[in-house]
């Protein structure tokens, strides 16, 4: 079927192929950027959770040391 349309109107076929390629590239880039943004957001959230856990552990350690010193 592709050959039929290409033979029928080669210029329109070429323009259609070019348009399809450009749109595919554009949407592919947008999807790639969106996926990178989502991965970055997930990484930031994971880092924040880990930092909060580390801070809580540090506070617990400090409190335990203070109780040990006070006893």
C-alpha positions as CSV (number, residue, x, y, z in Angstrom):
1,X,0.0,0.0,0.0
2,X,2.9,2.3,0.7
3,X,4.2,1.9,-2.8
4,X,0.7,2.8,-4.1
5,X,0.6,6.1,-2.3
6,X,4.2,6.9,-3.2
7,X,3.6,6.2,-6.9
8,X,0.3,8.2,-6.8
9,X,1.8,11.4,-5.4
10,X,5.6,11.2,-4.6
11,X,5.8,14.7,-3.3
12,X,2.9,14.4,-0.9
13,X,4.1,11.0,0.2
14,X,7.6,12.5,0.9
15,X,6.0,15.4,2.8
16,X,3.8,13.0,4.8
17,X,6.8,10.8,5.7
18,X,8.8,13.9,6.7
19,X,5.9,15.2,8.8
20,X,5.5,11.8,10.5
21,X,9.2,11.6,11.2
22,X,9.3,15.1,12.8
23,X,6.2,14.4,14.9
24,X,7.6,11.1,16.0
25,X,10.9,12.7,17.0
26,X,9.1,15.6,18.8
27,X,6.8,13.3,20.8
28,X,9.7,10.9,21.5
29,X,11.8,13.8,22.9
30,X,8.8,15.0,25.0
31,X,8.3,11.5,26.3
32,X,12.0,11.1,27.1
33,X,12.1,14.5,28.9
34,X,9.0,13.6,30.9
35,X,10.5,10.2,31.9
36,X,13.7,11.9,33.0
37,X,11.7,14.5,35.0
38,X,9.7,11.7,36.7
39,X,12.9,9.8,37.5
40,X,14.5,12.9,38.9
41,X,11.5,13.6,41.1
42,X,11.5,10.0,42.4
43,X,15.2,10.3,43.1
44,X,14.7,13.5,45.0
45,X,11.9,12.0,47.1
46,X,14.0,8.9,47.8
47,X,16.9,11.1,48.9
48,X,14.6,13.2,51.1
49,X,13.2,10.1,52.8
50,X,16.7,8.7,53.3
51,X,17.9,12.0,54.7
52,X,15.0,12.1,57.1
53,X,15.7,8.5,58.2
54,X,19.4,9.4,58.7
55,X,18.5,12.5,60.7
56,X,16.1,10.5,62.9
57,X,18.8,7.9,63.5
58,X,21.3,10.6,64.4
59,X,18.9,12.1,66.9
60,X,18.2,8.7,68.5
61,X,21.9,8.1,68.7
62,X,22.5,11.4,70.3
63,X,19.7,10.9,72.8
64,X,21.0,7.5,73.7
65,X,24.5,8.9,74.3
66,X,23.1,11.7,76.5
67,X,21.1,9.1,78.5
68,X,24.2,7.0,78.9
69,X,26.3,10.0,80.0
70,X,23.5,11.1,82.4
71,X,23.3,7.6,84.1
